Amino acid sequence: MHTIILSGPGKNALSTALMARTLDAVRAAKHEPIFLTGDGDAFSAGLNLKELSNLDVAGMTTFLETLEELVKALYEHPAPVVAWVNGHAIAGGCVLALTADVRVMTGKDGARIGLNEVALGLRFPPLTFAMARARLTAPALERVLLESALYEADDARALGLVDVVGEESLARATLSKLASHPRDIYAATKLLLRPRLEVADADLRRFREDTIPYWASPERRAALLSVLDRRR
């Protein structure tokens, strides 16, 4: 069993470096179960807006392609993956939680989870969007994306963002139970349930020629800086 802890400044905000480390850890797990959680009192506060606001097109390409690779690696991991959402899981943090086979979220006051990219003015990368669409029902996905809100645990469970509200011990027990199944049958059944994430050539071209330059545009970077200023 591999424990992967999202750990970094800004409540484990997803920087290029943090995502690359996490991707390496997922690949190193090979066919072993993964317990995914965050350091301290947060799962992840989302993408590192400070880094994003300073990236040119080349840097943004690396950033978003690393995110896409991490989403794909976690979502397609052949062994059980359980996320212990121990605190805020916002935007990119929620994305990583959604990749898990089972998501257990703390019920502590103040913890929130949600996909608020629309409120931030950010377009979804194609693999990330495909994963979210596969993990949520159509009505829940539409509400979660367009409402762009952050939800407490019980509301998140009703929407399908998490499966269970409970403590870390429950999350670890859940992973142990899943890991007790025959590994080859688990992997084969998981692949039947969730085919590998694929992106059409046209969508990939749009991502590279439109989405990435949009994220790296001076207007979008300035908007992200304003979000940071409001949070201070």
Buried (B, 14 or more C-beta within 10 A) or exposed (E): BBBBBBBBEBBBBBBBEBBBBBBEBBEEBEEBBBBBBBBEBBBBBBBBBBBBBEBEEEBBBBBBBBBBBBBBBBBBBBBBBBBBBBBBBBBBBBBBBBBBBBBBBBEEEEBBBBBBBBBBEBBBBBBBBBBBEBBBEEEBBEBBBEBBBBBBBEBBBEBBBBBBBBBEEBBBBBBBEBBEEEBEEBBEEBEEEBEEBEBEEEBBEBBBEEBBEBBBEEEBBEBBBEBEEEEE
